[in-house]
Amino acid sequence: MKIGVLYSRIRQDEKLLLGELRERGHEVVKVDVRDQRFGLSEPPAALADVDIVVDRCLATSRSRYATQFLAAYGIPVINDPATADICADKAKNSLALAGAGVPTPRTEVAFTKESAMECIEEFGYPCVLKPVIGSWGRLMAKIDSRSAAEAILEHKATLGHYEHKVFYIQEFVEKPGRDIRVLATDGEPVAAMVRSSDHWLTNAAKGAETECFELDDEARDLVARASEAVGGGLLGVDLMETGDSYTVHEVNHTVEFKALDGVADVDVPGKVVDWLETRAKSAEPAEVPA
Amino acid sequence: MANCPECGAELSLHDDVETGEIIDCGTCGGELEVVATGPVELETAPELEEDWGE
């Protein structure tokens, strides 16, 4: 098969993916998204005759637009633009999960400092303020007091990009010092790990320790439902343990899996490519979101 | 082998180095992007942007 890999940075994740694809004899077309131009009808020459494209753009903005253009050209893309659009934005992510009845932390969005402050006071302390766009645990604030809330809101309102004036406020979940990352293909778990840290942020990118995790039936069911809620595909589903159950806090659409590959018993890139091959064989062009 | 564009130090690279990969210069600590592999060419890597991630 001829498989396009759209990228701007080759991380260890992409190297694992490229290695597996090449080892299986696929023709891999690496396309640096920074070099491309996307017109309204014709695809960039490098992507004109690929069977499928895997979007591995590091920048969310590029991922969202590039997948839209690829879908418009009729080129199958993993993940499709509707999924990218939902997963790229924490507010849309939360709406999709809640709309599908998937347990997710209580969340509200407010557009002014005043309404955000009201919201924070109602949530009580601590609560969490997150940027709607962002990853790796950056710019996340655990708010412990009214004075901290006032300072953070003022900074965001004054210094931030307009997206920082969309105040995404969430309950603080008392998780047991860890959260769970599940790599899933169309809702079927490939592997899972826990990310543990003394810090309230447990992202692997923040240095959390990772360990393989065995999912129970309830977690598997939530992963399947969370995946379906955002349109399926190759996804990273994040869950927190709440004592007797789980809550799903987000789903990631350009999921990193190097840490998982380091701790899981399964061949993670192998499983991902198994799924990609199946999707490429049955691929139909993604729908372009309205 | 390639030279760091920041400090000029000579870097020895893995055989499977890929265009688009980021490597660290062991001498100056600079983050470098591989922009070509035949032969290897390096440039200073772009700074982290706010919308990067997964």
Boltz contact constraints between the chains, C-beta under 6 A:
constraints:
  - contact:
      token1: [A, 7]
      token2: [B, 20]
      max_distance: 6.0
  - contact:
      token1: [A, 9]
      token2: [B, 20]
      max_distance: 6.0
  - contact:
      token1: [A, 10]
      token2: [B, 18]
      max_distance: 6.0
  - contact:
      token1: [A, 10]
      token2: [B, 20]
      max_distance: 6.0
  - contact:
      token1: [A, 10]
      token2: [B, 21]
      max_distance: 6.0
  - contact:
      token1: [A, 58]
      token2: [B, 52]
      max_distance: 6.0
  - contact:
      token1: [A, 59]
      token2: [B, 51]
      max_distance: 6.0
  - contact:
      token1: [A, 59]
      token2: [B, 52]
      max_distance: 6.0
  - contact:
      token1: [A, 60]
      token2: [B, 51]
      max_distance: 6.0
  - contact:
      token1: [A, 61]
      token2: [B, 51]
      max_distance: 6.0
  - contact:
      token1: [A, 133]
      token2: [B, 51]
      max_distance: 6.0
  - contact:
      token1: [A, 135]
      token2: [B, 53]
      max_distance: 6.0
  - contact:
      token1: [A, 135]
      token2: [B, 54]
      max_distance: 6.0
  - contact:
      token1: [A, 136]
      token2: [B, 53]
      max_distance: 6.0
  - contact:
      token1: [A, 252]
      token2: [B, 54]
      max_distance: 6.0
  - contact:
      token1: [A, 254]
      token2: [B, 54]
      max_distance: 6.0
  - contact:
      token1: [A, 255]
      token2: [B, 54]
      max_distance: 6.0
  - contact:
      token1: [A, 256]
      token2: [B, 54]
      max_distance: 6.0
